[in-house]
């Protein structure tokens, strides 16, 4: 295609944010909301068109755009394959849901909040389209700024502390990745990802470069022990911020492992696999146990996200088709389920302004629609067969069993613990005795909330029973990734 469709997809939200900036809303913010909704839905439709137009039978990058930048030293190069397109569609799908959710939850500076959401969408889509290391880094780190503002301006009582903790953790981890990118340019003479794949980075440099990239991806994932910023950020962030953080931002690191760490540093990836296994298993078991002890619903879901991301890293570094495909599927699934769970918490917070589990109980008697949808998402989060939460973990465990029985058996404990903390949460919030008299006065879901949560529940169940549209999209790209990885190892041997 001669039309720069990827550039349009990336910068459409940014251009729309400029129009919102120029709008003269005073009290109702209708213009800003309509512009942001129209922009985000148009971006989503464009992403669906890209998905439909993508040739899933090839692993080659498609819709490639390439322009020289900074005196030809760096290229503004974009392209997508079967892996990146699903994250683009997920990002474009979640954004309008966040905009709708902010109608009830954000009361002040709505215009500025919508601008931050749209600018963040531009950076997130840019991450999944980038085929140049410098461009990837700019998009990857650029997203820190709007997310920092979303937490720091519209967050809770400890928002400044949480915003700075989020910013410093992620920024410090990424400084080493920037140094690694400079070293890669010195070694290969380019930051073009496709050229680096062909040139091959010398074996003696791979370990240090791989660790430099890990320093950034581990924080963003987040992996144990650099996960402590996530619960604080989730608790203080507004509902829309928590949804984007869990559904999209955490997936950037998993995507980075697949796009950069494994294909560029195959020898180092194999060498550090035991390290990843150990960190992943600790994350799965430890954070699941911590989730069991939480009294704040957002913190519980945040720690569960760390455990689920532990499965993702475990599956990626099995270097098996089942493991990697399960990890990609798990990331998409978690994007839907975690978004829904944080929306559910936001619904209750908007009504009673409390996230404490002890505040609630017996909601099924007064909010039946809410209770049904919450139960669906809770069961999906614990991996109930027939939901997307089951298939990803199942494939990851199959791939892990092929490489390490011990790692697979320990990871399976996470499934049991996951069922424990989600069922315990559901029992205390949805069922049980109603001790808080304010619950009897609560209204059930309104039309917008029903639409958002019903769409998410439909996708969770539909792709749980029929995952083929997703699996067929990234199958060729995963096969190519594994084949090139094995070829690189055999060549070095």
Buried (B, 14 or more C-beta within 10 A) or exposed (E): EEEBBBBBBBBBBBEBBEBBEEBEBEEEBEBBBEBBBEBBBBBBEBBBEBBEEBEBEEBEBBBBBBEEBEEEEBBBBBBBBBBBBBBBBBBBBBBBBBBBBBBBBBEEEBBBBBBBBBBBBBBBBBBBBBBBBBBBBBBBBBBBBBBBBBBBBBBBEEBEBBBBBBBBBBBEBBEBBBBBBEBBBEBBEBBBBBBBEEBBBEBEBBBBBBBBBBBBBBBBBBBBEBBEBBBBBBBBBBBBBBBBBBBBBBBBBBBBBBBBBBBBBBBBBBBBBEEBBEBBBBBBBBBBBBBBEBEBBBBBBBBBBBBBBBBBBBBBBBBBBBBBBBBBBBBBBBBBBBBBBBBBBBBBBEBBEBBEBEBBBBBBBBBEBBBBBBBBBBBBBBBBEEBBBBBBBBBBBBBBBBBBEEBBEBBBBBBEBBBBBBEBBBEBBBBBEBEBEEBEEBEBBEEEBBEBBBBBBEBBBEBBEEBEEBBEBBBBBBBBBBEBBEEBBEEEE
